[in-house]
Amino acid sequence: MAKENTITPEQKAAAVVISLGAEKAAQVYKYLTEDEVQRLTVEVAKLGFLPAEVTEDILDEFYKNCMLQKVVTEGGMEYAKSVLEKAFGEDVASTLLGKVEKTLKSRVFSFLSKYDDLSIFSILSNERPQTIALVLSYMDSGRAANIIAGLPENRKISVVEAIARMDSAAPEAMKIVEREVEKKLSSVMTTDYTKIGGIDYIAEVMNYVDRGDEKYIFDELSKKDVELVEEIRKKMFVFEDIVGMDNLSIQRVIREVDQKDLVYALKGAQSEVASVIFGNMSVRMTETIKSELEITTNVRVKDVEDAQQRIVSVIRKLEDSGQIIVSKGGKDDIIA
C-alpha cells in the first residue's frame, strides 16, 4: 500500500473496520445501506497490508472526526472549540473546526446556486437590510456585489454596513430568513452558529463594486462610522495599491491587461502610481503609452474608473491563481 496521504476515504473506512475486529465490525454494518455494505466489503477485501504507522494515522484521524462530531452536535461550535483545544491543541482544533464551519456554511442557502442574480434580487430587494445582509453573506462575493449594485443608493449603505458589522448568526435568525424566501426557493437549514459576514467578507464584496458605487458607499458610510470604513479599506485592494506590489508582479499585470485600459487608467492615475507602472515597462512600451496619453483627451471619469477596475480584476485573478502575490492591509505577505 502507498503512503497514507494517497489512501482514499473508502480505503480509510476499510482500515477502521478491520481494526475494530470482526464482532464490532458486524455491529457497524447494521447501520449501513446495502450499497454501503457492498462497497465497504470490496475495499476490505482489496486492502491488503498496511504499515502500522499508516494504520495509526488513519485511526487517529477517525478518532478526531468522531470527537469533533460529538462535541459539535452536543454543545455547538463554542463548546466544540473549547473541548478540542484542550484535547488536541489550538492548531489541530482550528483545522478541524474550519472544516466543520465550511461544511455548515455551504449547507445554508446552498439553493442560491440554482438561481440567477436577478431572481435572487427580486426576492431580496424589498427585505430589511439585515435580512439582505444575512443572505448575501452566504453568497459568492461577486454575486453579492451584483445584488448590492441593484439596490437604491440609501439601501446600499445600510446593507454594506450590516454585513461589515455581522459576526455570527443564530439558527433562529437564519430560519426566519429562510421562511421569508421559501415561497420561491427551497432551503437546507443548519442548527448551529456559523461565522458569516464581517470586515473580510465585505472588503471582498467591495472589490467587485464599481468605483463610482464604491466612492458613494464609503463617503456616506464615513458620515456614520469613519473607523469602520478605514477597516474595510485596509482589507481591500484598489488600483492605487499597485505601488505596493513587487516589480515582477507589476510586470506580469502589464503583460495581461488591455493596452487601452492601461492608457485610460493612467489618464486619471496619481503621479506615484503612474511612475511605478512606467518604471516596469520597456522603453518602447513607455513611449507608446505616453504618446497615446497625449492624444487621448476628453475622457470621462467613469471610463477611467472602469479601466482601473478592470486592471484590478486582472490583478485579483492572477493573485487567485497564485501567479502573483499581493500584500494587503499593510502586512508583508512575502518571506525571503
C-alpha positions as a printed NumPy array, in Angstrom:
array([[  0.   ,   0.   ,   0.   ],
       [  1.176,   3.512,  -0.793],
       [  1.758,   6.35 ,   1.591],
       [ -1.107,   7.351,   3.925],
       [ -1.882,  10.553,   2.018],
       [ -2.614,   8.525,  -1.149],
       [ -5.238,   6.344,   0.546],
       [ -8.834,   7.025,  -0.466],
       [-11.623,   7.715,   2.052],
       [-13.086,   4.29 ,   1.193],
       [ -9.771,   2.596,   1.987],
       [ -9.545,   4.501,   5.267],
       [-13.034,   3.278,   6.182],
       [-11.931,  -0.272,   5.42 ],
       [ -8.847,   0.155,   7.615],
       [-11.012,   1.345,  10.517],
       [-13.404,  -1.606,  10.125],
       [-10.519,  -4.086,  10.048],
       [ -9.034,  -2.514,  13.177],
       [-12.344,  -2.95 ,  15.026],
       [-12.29 ,  -6.718,  14.651],
       [-14.995,  -8.96 ,  13.182],
       [-17.504,  -8.738,  16.046],
       [-17.551,  -4.932,  16.329],
       [-17.332,  -4.531,  12.556],
       [-20.539,  -6.562,  12.253],
       [-22.258,  -4.065,  14.571],
       [-21.166,  -1.202,  12.305],
       [-22.56 ,  -2.982,   9.238],
       [-26.058,  -2.887,  10.79 ],
       [-26.149,   0.89 ,  10.312],
       [-25.112,   0.834,   6.64 ],
       [-27.207,   0.57 ,   3.492],
       [-26.84 ,  -2.456,   1.23 ],
       [-24.815,  -0.409,  -1.234],
       [-22.512,   0.869,   1.525],
       [-22.025,  -2.659,   2.874],
       [-21.104,  -3.911,  -0.586],
       [-18.652,  -1.077,  -1.284],
       [-17.029,  -1.346,   2.133],
       [-16.688,  -5.13 ,   1.863],
       [-14.954,  -4.79 ,  -1.505],
       [-12.484,  -2.301,  -0.006],
       [-11.829,  -4.56 ,   2.995],
       [-11.088,  -7.463,   0.658],
       [ -8.773,  -5.37 ,  -1.54 ],
       [ -6.926,  -3.526,   1.206],
       [ -4.083,  -5.932,   1.876],
       [ -1.165,  -4.947,   4.137],
       [ -0.929,  -1.536,   5.797],
       [  2.177,  -0.365,   7.694],
       [  1.498,   0.106,  11.397],
       [  2.253,   3.837,  11.269],
       [ -0.249,   4.362,   8.427],
       [ -2.962,   2.48 ,  10.31 ],
       [ -2.214,   4.558,  13.388],
       [ -2.58 ,   7.8  ,  11.409],
       [ -5.904,   6.652,   9.952],
       [ -7.282,   5.691,  13.365],
       [ -6.084,   8.99 ,  14.822],
       [ -7.919,  10.876,  12.072],
       [-11.04 ,   8.771,  12.647],
       [-10.94 ,   9.424,  16.39 ],
       [-10.616,  13.172,  15.891],
       [-13.522,  13.228,  13.447],
       [-15.697,  11.209,  15.84 ],
       [-14.875,  13.504,  18.718],
       [-15.487,  16.553,  16.545],
       [-18.922,  15.265,  15.523],
       [-19.819,  14.513,  19.132],
       [-18.863,  17.883,  20.629],
       [-20.369,  19.93 ,  17.794],
       [-23.654,  18.015,  18.   ],
       [-23.883,  18.152,  21.787],
       [-22.665,  21.65 ,  22.535],
       [-22.273,  23.813,  19.431],
       [-19.195,  25.441,  17.927],
       [-18.004,  27.323,  21.024],
       [-18.211,  24.203,  23.177],
       [-16.519,  22.183,  20.45 ],
       [-13.717,  24.739,  20.23 ],
       [-13.102,  24.578,  23.978],
       [-13.071,  20.766,  24.118],
       [-10.958,  20.242,  21.008],
       [ -8.35 ,  22.809,  22.039],
       [ -7.915,  21.017,  25.348],
       [ -7.73 ,  17.641,  23.627],
       [ -5.537,  18.404,  20.613],
       [ -4.177,  21.946,  20.99 ],
       [ -5.161,  25.151,  19.18 ],
       [ -3.701,  24.309,  15.741],
       [ -5.411,  20.925,  15.312],
       [ -8.667,  22.242,  16.8  ],
       [ -8.638,  25.191,  14.402],
       [ -8.148,  22.888,  11.409],
       [-10.958,  20.546,  12.471],
       [-13.403,  23.335,  13.237],
       [-12.531,  25.095,   9.986],
       [-13.721,  22.044,   8.055],
       [-16.957,  21.91 ,  10.038],
       [-17.608,  25.633,   9.664],
       [-17.048,  25.442,   5.912],
       [-19.438,  22.495,   5.658],
       [-22.113,  24.208,   7.751],
       [-21.865,  27.422,   5.772],
       [-22.039,  25.624,   2.432],
       [-25.259,  23.902,   3.539],
       [-27.072,  27.113,   4.448],
       [-28.686,  28.839,   1.45 ],
       [-26.997,  26.308,  -0.847],
       [-30.072,  26.541,  -3.066],
       [-28.955,  30.028,  -4.16 ],
       [-26.543,  28.457,  -6.646],
       [-29.537,  27.266,  -8.687],
       [-30.894,  30.776,  -9.267],
       [-29.559,  33.734, -11.24 ],
       [-28.763,  37.06 ,  -9.59 ],
       [-31.898,  38.734, -10.967],
       [-34.162,  36.116,  -9.376],
       [-32.423,  36.448,  -6.023],
       [-32.523,  40.247,  -6.27 ],
       [-36.273,  40.182,  -6.911],
       [-36.744,  38.211,  -3.699],
       [-34.412,  40.305,  -1.547],
       [-34.921,  43.838,  -2.863],
       [-37.811,  44.64 ,  -0.515],
       [-36.386,  42.909,   2.546],
       [-34.824,  44.664,   5.523],
       [-31.077,  45.476,   5.16 ],
       [-30.25 ,  42.973,   7.912],
       [-32.117,  40.241,   6.031],
       [-30.368,  41.065,   2.758],
       [-27.017,  41.138,   4.57 ],
       [-27.592,  37.694,   6.069],
       [-28.416,  36.108,   2.703],
       [-25.576,  37.858,   0.84 ],
       [-23.099,  36.671,   3.462],
       [-23.671,  33.13 ,   2.215],
       [-23.16 ,  34.032,  -1.442],
       [-20.105,  34.33 ,  -3.654],
       [-18.686,  37.84 ,  -3.201],
       [-19.002,  38.684,  -6.905],
       [-22.693,  37.76 ,  -6.96 ],
       [-23.294,  39.635,  -3.715],
       [-21.749,  42.747,  -5.303],
       [-24.149,  42.464,  -8.266],
       [-27.137,  42.428,  -5.948],
       [-25.84 ,  45.351,  -3.893],
       [-25.323,  47.325,  -7.117],
       [-29.023,  46.975,  -7.951],
       [-30.24 ,  48.381,  -4.638],
       [-31.318,  52.015,  -4.15 ],
       [-28.447,  54.249,  -3.024],
       [-29.502,  54.555,   0.621],
       [-30.106,  50.808,   0.951],
       [-26.64 ,  50.021,  -0.442],
       [-25.145,  51.818,   2.548],
       [-27.345,  50.021,   5.047],
       [-26.609,  46.579,   3.585],
       [-22.834,  47.132,   3.404],
       [-22.819,  48.355,   6.995],
       [-24.937,  45.396,   8.136],
       [-22.568,  42.873,   6.52 ],
       [-19.483,  44.608,   7.922],
       [-20.889,  44.544,  11.442],
       [-22.025,  40.927,  11.196],
       [-20.117,  38.272,  13.126],
       [-22.309,  35.223,  13.708],
       [-25.951,  34.395,  13.151],
       [-28.183,  32.351,  15.435],
       [-30.101,  29.404,  13.984],
       [-33.369,  31.191,  14.78 ],
       [-32.38 ,  34.189,  12.648],
       [-31.444,  32.001,   9.703],
       [-34.72 ,  30.064,   9.982],
       [-36.701,  33.296,   9.906],
       [-34.896,  34.478,   6.785],
       [-35.331,  31.119,   5.101],
       [-39.067,  31.186,   5.85 ],
       [-39.294,  34.594,   4.194],
       [-37.844,  33.293,   0.934],
       [-39.126,  29.705,   0.955],
       [-42.204,  30.634,  -1.098],
       [-39.932,  30.552,  -4.148],
       [-36.76 ,  28.829,  -3.036],
       [-36.159,  25.572,  -1.195],
       [-33.555,  25.519,   1.545],
       [-31.466,  23.348,   3.807],
       [-31.02 ,  24.681,   7.314],
       [-28.203,  24.328,   9.769],
       [-28.742,  24.26 ,  13.506],
       [-25.641,  25.943,  14.797],
       [-23.834,  29.256,  14.789],
       [-21.669,  29.838,  11.734],
       [-19.277,  32.727,  11.178],
       [-20.587,  34.961,   8.393],
       [-20.169,  38.481,   7.042],
       [-17.629,  40.678,   8.779],
       [-14.907,  43.038,   7.58 ],
       [-13.036,  40.499,   5.439],
       [-16.141,  39.476,   3.546],
       [-17.495,  42.97 ,   2.818],
       [-13.999,  44.039,   1.68 ],
       [-14.097,  41.146,  -0.794],
       [-17.529,  42.295,  -1.99 ],
       [-16.41 ,  45.918,  -2.326],
       [-13.521,  44.827,  -4.537],
       [-16.149,  43.851,  -7.132],
       [-18.273,  47.003,  -6.799],
       [-17.588,  49.656,  -9.472],
       [-15.554,  52.681,  -8.422],
       [-18.498,  55.087,  -8.548],
       [-20.604,  52.999,  -6.177],
       [-17.564,  52.315,  -4.01 ],
       [-16.884,  56.034,  -3.577],
       [-20.517,  56.823,  -2.836],
       [-20.906,  53.992,  -0.326],
       [-17.728,  54.857,   1.546],
       [-18.447,  58.604,   1.524],
       [-21.883,  58.02 ,   3.031],
       [-20.746,  55.323,   5.448],
       [-17.918,  57.617,   6.627],
       [-20.539,  60.06 ,   7.877],
       [-21.736,  57.342,  10.264],
       [-18.539,  55.452,  11.096],
       [-15.133,  56.567,   9.781],
       [-13.275,  53.791,  11.608],
       [-15.439,  51.095,  10.008],
       [-14.678,  52.473,   6.54 ],
       [-10.954,  52.522,   7.321],
       [-11.092,  48.896,   8.492],
       [-12.819,  47.824,   5.276],
       [-10.408,  49.799,   3.06 ],
       [ -7.399,  48.189,   4.751],
       [ -8.641,  44.794,   3.602],
       [ -9.404,  45.885,   0.048],
       [ -7.164,  46.104,  -2.989],
       [ -7.659,  49.243,  -5.084],
       [ -5.867,  50.484,  -8.199],
       [ -3.613,  52.795,  -6.188],
       [ -2.28 ,  49.801,  -4.219],
       [ -0.227,  48.821,  -7.266],
       [  2.569,  50.933,  -5.788],
       [  2.967,  48.335,  -3.028],
       [  3.393,  45.385,  -5.39 ],
       [  6.758,  43.9  ,  -6.307],
       [  8.194,  44.703,  -9.745],
       [  7.831,  41.195, -11.187],
       [  4.151,  41.129, -10.271],
       [  3.556,  44.565, -11.803],
       [  5.303,  43.47 , -14.994],
       [  3.099,  40.372, -15.146],
       [ -0.01 ,  42.511, -14.744],
       [  1.115,  44.878, -17.509],
       [  1.509,  41.92 , -19.871],
       [ -2.011,  40.705, -19.081],
       [ -4.065,  43.906, -19.259],
       [ -5.525,  45.529, -22.359],
       [ -3.343,  48.418, -23.561],
       [ -6.376,  50.689, -23.954],
       [ -7.326,  50.028, -20.321],
       [ -3.782,  50.9  , -19.324],
       [ -3.976,  54.242, -21.156],
       [ -7.349,  55.138, -19.653],
       [ -6.305,  54.025, -16.165],
       [ -3.131,  56.109, -16.308],
       [ -5.103,  59.106, -17.55 ],
       [ -6.548,  59.523, -14.077],
       [ -3.768,  57.939, -12.027],
       [ -1.795,  59.632,  -9.28 ],
       [  1.758,  60.56 , -10.274],
       [  3.248,  57.975,  -7.892],
       [  1.139,  55.2  ,  -9.421],
       [  1.988,  56.271, -12.97 ],
       [  5.689,  56.407, -12.104],
       [  5.663,  52.852, -10.722],
       [  3.819,  51.497, -13.758],
       [  6.067,  53.245, -16.273],
       [  9.084,  52.027, -14.301],
       [  8.075,  48.459, -15.063],
       [  7.588,  48.921, -18.815],
       [ 10.088,  48.576, -21.609],
       [ 11.364,  51.816, -23.143],
       [  9.385,  51.201, -26.323],
       [  6.141,  50.484, -24.471],
       [  6.614,  53.546, -22.275],
       [  6.985,  55.736, -25.354],
       [  3.908,  54.174, -26.958],
       [  1.705,  54.609, -23.884],
       [  2.847,  58.191, -23.302],
       [  2.14 ,  59.04 , -26.934],
       [ -1.362,  57.604, -26.627],
       [ -1.909,  59.533, -23.407],
       [ -1.109,  62.777, -25.225],
       [ -3.691,  62.171, -27.946],
       [ -6.341,  60.703, -25.633],
       [ -8.447,  63.645, -24.497],
       [-11.887,  64.342, -23.049],
       [-12.01 ,  61.052, -21.172],
       [-14.927,  60.602, -18.791],
       [-14.132,  59.941, -15.137],
       [-16.325,  56.833, -15.281],
       [-14.281,  55.433, -18.186],
       [-11.087,  55.961, -16.182],
       [-12.584,  54.281, -13.116],
       [-13.907,  51.363, -15.19 ],
       [-10.478,  50.817, -16.765],
       [ -8.811,  50.88 , -13.353],
       [-11.391,  48.401, -12.045],
       [-10.715,  46.027, -14.948],
       [ -6.999,  46.148, -14.161],
       [ -7.781,  45.402, -10.501],
       [ -9.849,  42.418, -11.687],
       [ -6.842,  41.119, -13.642],
       [ -4.672,  41.529, -10.537],
       [ -7.204,  39.61 ,  -8.449],
       [ -7.356,  36.751, -10.974],
       [ -3.568,  36.492, -11.111],
       [ -3.414,  36.508,  -7.318],
       [ -6.167,  33.884,  -7.015],
       [ -4.267,  31.598,  -9.401],
       [ -1.051,  32.078,  -7.403],
       [  0.808,  33.784, -10.244],
       [  1.461,  36.972,  -8.272],
       [  1.46 ,  37.938,  -4.598],
       [ -0.408,  40.997,  -3.387],
       [  0.21 ,  42.448,   0.057],
       [ -2.932,  43.763,   1.78 ],
       [ -3.611,  45.741,   4.913],
       [ -0.024,  46.843,   5.349],
       [  1.178,  43.308,   6.096],
       [  4.096,  41.75 ,   4.293],
       [  2.965,  38.518,   2.66 ],
       [  6.394,  37.576,   1.326],
       [  9.101,  35.812,   3.301],
       [ 12.501,  35.954,   1.652]])
